[in-house]
Amino acid sequence: MNISSLDKALKTLYGLTTMGVKLGLDNTSRLLDHFGNPQLAIPTVHIAGTNGKGSTAAFTESILRATGKKVGLYTSPHLLKFNERIQINRAPVSDSDLTVLISKVQKAVDRLNIPVTFFEFTTVMAFLHFYESETDWNVIEVGMGGRLDSTNLCKVEASVITSIGMDHTQYLGRSLERIAYEKACIIKDFGTVFAHIEDKGALNVVKEVARDRSAKLKLLGKHFTADFNAVTSKGQTIDFSFGKYEMKAVEVPLIGRHQVLNAGLALAACHNLKGIKPNSSVFQKGIESTLWEGRMEVISRNPTLVLDSAHNPDGVRSLTQTLREYFSFERCLLVLGLMEDKAVDEMLKLFSQIGDRFILVKPNQERALDPKDLAERLSAFHKPVEVVPELPRALEAAEKSSNPNDLICITGSIFTVSEAKQFFANDLVG
């Protein structure tokens, strides 16, 4: 198959979304073997978790880059362009390289006659691009779960589990223990895993997997610590310690108590990597220069406009806690768009505890929940609700009904945030 342009290449790639989600390693393994197993050539920090894995990946990548290393970063989904998923030193893969990558992998798929999924295809692209670009380290975010996730074929130097909560239960299991097992299976034999796990049952599962694989388990709060220090004009500061190694007042640009934990996990993992010498000033530079858009991202002030990709109950809890602790406002207006396969009722109950007014939208996704359905479910909480399906009009409605001392939060899904980011980007261009 000859793919001659980026548009055609991306059309081919997105056509694979009809294959849905299919957990398993066989397809990815066969494709990677065809390319000489590029994923085994570069040491990797592999990051799983219900929430926080993207932010932790961003922190980790930034620390490693600050040490002078060439770092590949693979995350999903993207906010504005597909290219964001595959980055080297935080530069997204170029359009020309992306076109070539899609063509290479598609030819292999055709030759091997593999019914590959979208995520399997893109994971192979990432590993191949990093290998061909000769990265020193890769930071790889798990797509879903861990055990059967396509990324679980990489050469792992450190595993990280950021959190364990109830999400994607139709694929990962309907108990925290089952979900914990799926995520814990990124742990490699004789490896080291850094984790933050609050539920005792889930923690016991992770301990058992680590023990069975003769791996070292390093727990946040026990083997290393990350504590909130203060709110600053740039975000917040934290104190970090790992044995005798200490860092005080580390400047963290991402806000929220959950980001304290994510930064701590990244620091601990990098502290342990072969060939990476812990250096407080270098590690500090890495943390303070971390960028991760769409997560408690402040767009403007008066009124304060915040974007956050909270998409499950634990994410909403972190969002509401952060809004209360880090912001001052008279009313909170929520521009909300959710996916139908989430724990909608539980999320709405949590949102109702912070939201004074709701403007409901429908993200441009097949899985998006009808905002009229949302409005009906929200009626139990007796809050003012307005249904404005198109996000640009919803943002205009929020702005018109807000006062300078209010806070507008756009949330509910990364797809909702993505559309908002695209709207603001177009608005600036216009």
N, C-alpha and C positions, 0 to 999 in steps of 0.2 A: 504493500500500500504506500503510495507516494503522497505525503502530506506537504503541501507547498506553502501554506500560510498559517499564521497563528490562529486566525478565526476558524479555519477548517480543523486545525489540530485540537483546539478547545472544544469544538462541537463534537469531535470524535470522543474526547475525554469525558465530557459531560453526558454523552450518550450512555456511558456505562452506569450512570446512577439508576437506570432502570433495573439493574441487577440487584439493587437493594443492598442490605447488609448480610454478609456471609462470613462468620467468624471461622478462621482456619488458616493453617500455614502452608498447605500443599501448593496452592497456586503461586504464592509469593516465592516460596522456596524454589520451585521449578524455574521461574523467571530469573531469579537471582543467580541460580546455578548456571543458567544460560550465559549470563554476563560475567561469570567467573567469581561469583560471590563477593561483590565489592563491599558489602556491609561488614565483612570480616576483616577488612584491611585497616579500619580506623577505630581507635578507642572511643567509647560512647558512654555518655551519661543518659540513662534510660529512665523516663519519668512517667509514672502512672498516678491516678487519683481521680476521685469523683469531681472534686473542685480543686483549683489552684495549680494544676499541672502546667498550664500555659505560662502563668506568671513565674513559677519556679523555673521553668525552662528558660524564660527570658533573663532572669537573674543569673542563672548558671552560665548561659552563653556570654553574658556581659562580663562576668568575672573572668572566664577563660580568655576572652578577647583582650581584657586589660592586661593579662600576663604576656601578651604578645603572640598568642596562638591564633591560627587560622581556624575559625569555628563554623561548622555547618549547623543549621537550626531547622528542624522539621516540625511544624505544628499544624493544627487544623481546628476548625475551618478558618478561612480568611475573612477579612473585613471588607476590603475593596476589590482586590485583584487576586486571582489564583496564585500569581507569582509569590505572594507573601508567604505561602506555605513552605517554600524551599528557599532558604537564605544562607548566604555565606558572609560572615562578619556584618550581619544585619542588612546586607544588600540583597533584595529579592532577585531570584533568577531572572535573567534578561529575557525579553520576548523571543529573541533569536535562539538562545539556548533552550528555552522552553519548547519551542517548535521542534528543534532537533531531538530533544529528549522524548517527546511524545511519539515522534516518528520511529525512533529506535525501539522503544518499548512496544509500540504497536506491531512492528515487524516481527518481534519475538513472539508476541501473543498469537499472531497469525501463523507463524511457523510451527509453534508448539500446540496450537489449537486449544488454548486455555480459556475457559469461560470466566475471565477475570472481572473483579468488581472495581469500582472507581477508586476505593482506598488502596486496594492491592496494587493497582496500576501506579498511583501517585507515590506510594511508598518505594516501589522499585525505582521510579524516576529520581527520588531524593537520594537514595543510596548510590545510584549510578553517578549523579551529578557531583556529589561530595567526593567520590572516588576519583573521578576525572579531574576535579579541581584540586585534588591533593590537600584536603583539609587535615589539620593536625588532630582535631577533636570534633565529634558530633554530639549534639544535644538533641535527643529524639523524644518527642511527646507521644505517648500511647494514644491511639485513636479511641478505642473502647476496650475496657477490661484490662487485658494483659496477656493471659495465657494463650489465647488464640488470635491475638492481634498481630497484624502483619509486621509490625515493628519489632516483634519479639524474636527476631532472627539476628539482631545486631551483636557486635562484639562489645559486651558490657564491662566497663570498669567500675561503675557504681550504679546501683539502682536506687530510685527514690519513689516512695509512696506518700503523696501529699495529704490524702484524706480518703476516708471510706464512708460513703453515704448511699442512700437509696436513689439510684438513677439507672436508666437503661435496664430495668428489671426484667423486661421481656427477653433480654439476651443474656444477662449476667446472673440472674437468680433473684428470688424474692425475699432474701434475708441478708443481713449485713455479713453474716459468716460466709455465705456462698459468694457474695461479691468480693469479700476480702480474699478468698481463695483465688478467684480469677485474677485479681490485681497482684497478689503475692507471687504468682507464677512468673513474674518478670525476674524474680531473684534467681541468680545463676549459682551453680555449684561452686563452693569455696569463695563466693563473692561477698560483697558488703552492700547492705541496704540501709538507707536512711529513711525514717518514717515518722509521721505524726498520726497516731491512731488513738482516738479517745474511747471508743467502745471496747469493753473488755473481751467480749466474745470475738470480735473481729481481730483484736490484738493477739489473742490466743491462736487464732488460725495462722496469722502471719508468723508468729513465733514457731509454730509447728513446721511450716514450710521452710523457714530459714534453718531450723534444726535438721530437717531431713536432707537439706542440700549443703550442710556443713558451712553455712554462710553466717557472717557476722551481722547482727541486727543492732543498729544504733538508733535510739529513740530520742526524739525531741522532748526535752523536759527531764530526761534521765541521763543520757550520755553527753548531750550538749544542750545549750539553752539559747533562746532568743527572746528577749523581753522588751516590751514597749518602753521607750524612754520619754519622748516628748513629741508634741505636734510642732512642726516648723512651717515656715513660709514655703519651703520646697516640698513638704510632705510630712515626714515623721523621722525620728531617730530611734535606733534600737541598740541594745547591748547584746553582744554575742560572746559565748564562751564554749570552748571544746577542750576539756582537760585544763591544762595550764595556759592554753592559748586564749587570749581575750581581746575583744574589740569593743570600744566604748563609743557611744553616740554615733553609730553608723548612719549616715544619711540615706534614707530610703524614699525615693520619689513616688512610689505607689502607696496609696493610703488605705487604712483599714487594719484592724488587728490581725486579720487573716494574712495580710501581706508581711507582717512581722514573722509569722511562722514560715511562710514561703521563702522569705529571704534567709531565714535561719537554716532551712533545709538545703538551700543552694550553697550557702557558705560552708556548711558541714561536709557536703559532698565534695566540693572543690578542695577543701582542706585535706581530703583523704586520697586524692588522685595521684597516681604515679607520675613523676616528672613535673608536678605542680608544687612549687615551694610556697607555703602560706606566707603572705606578706600583707600586713595590715593596710598599708597605704594603697597597694595595688588592688587588693580585694575591695577596699572602700571605694576606689575609683570605679570598679566594676559595678558595684551595687548602686552607687549614686547616679550612674549614667544609664541605668536600665530604662528601657522604653517598652510599654505594653499597653497599646491603645484599647479603648473600649471597656476598660475595667476601672470603675470609679474615676473616669476621666472627666475633668472639669473643662467644659467648652467655653463658658462665658459667665459673667457675674451680673447681678442686678437686673433680673433675677438670676440666681445661680442655676446653671444648666449642667446636669451631670449625665453621663452615659455609663451604664453598667450591664454586663452580659449575664446577670443572674438568671439561671434557667432551670433551677431545681430548688427544693426547700432549703437545703443547706446554703446554697448561694444567696437565696433571699434573706436568710437569717444574717449572713455576713453583711449584706447590703444595708438592711435596716439598722443593724448595730453601728455601721460606719456612718450612716447619715446622721444618727443621733449624736455620736461622739465627736465627729470631725466637722460638722456644719452647724450653723445657726440660721434658723429660718422661721417664718411665721406659719406658712402652710407648705405642704408637700403635694405637688401635682405630679401624678404618675401617668406617663404616656406608656401604655402597656400593650404588648403583643406577645402571645404565648403559642407554643406548639401543642397540638392536641394529645401527644403521647407522653406528656409530663404529668406530674402530680398536681393538677390544676387547682383543685379545691384547697389543698394544703397550702399551696403558694398564695392563693387569694386571701386566705385567712391571715397569713403573715403580712402580705402587702397592705391589708386593711388596717393593720396596726400602726402604719406609718403614713399611709396616703390619706390626704384630706379631700382630694378630688381625683377622679379617674377619667382619662381619655383613652378609649380602647381602639386599637388598630389591628389590621390583619397583615402581617408580613407576607411578602411575595414568595411563599413556600407552600408546597402541597400539604405539608403537615400542619399548617397554621390553623389555629382554632378560630372559628367564626366569632368576631367581637360581640355579636348579638347574644351568643351563648354565654360569653364572658359576662356581659351585662346582667343577664338573668341570674347567674351564679352570684354575682356581687350584690344583688339586691338584698340578700340576707344581712349585709353589713351596714345598710342604710347610709351609704356614701353617695355624694353627687357623681353621676356617671354620664358620660357623653360618648356615643359611638361615632367615630370618624375613621372609617376603614383605611383611607389613604394616608400614609404617614406624613407627607408634606403638609397636608391640610390639618392634620392632628397637631403638628408642631405650631402651626399658625394659631390654632384654637388655644393651645396651652399658653402661648405668649400673650394673646389678647386677654385671657382670663387671669393672668398672673399679676402680682405686684412686685416692685423691686426687692422686697424682703422675702419673697417666696423662693422655693426651690423646685425646679422641674427635673424630674428624673425619667429618662427614657430607658426602659428595661424589659425583662421578661424572656429574652432570647438573644443570642448573638446575631440572629438574622434581623431582629428589630433594630439592634444597635448598628448593624452593617448598613441598613437602609438610611438610618439617620446620618451616619458618617458620610455616605454618598451624597445625601442632600446638602449637608454643610459644605462638602468639597465643591459641589456644583455651584452653590450659592456664592462661595468665595471667587470662583472662576468668573461667574456672571457679573 
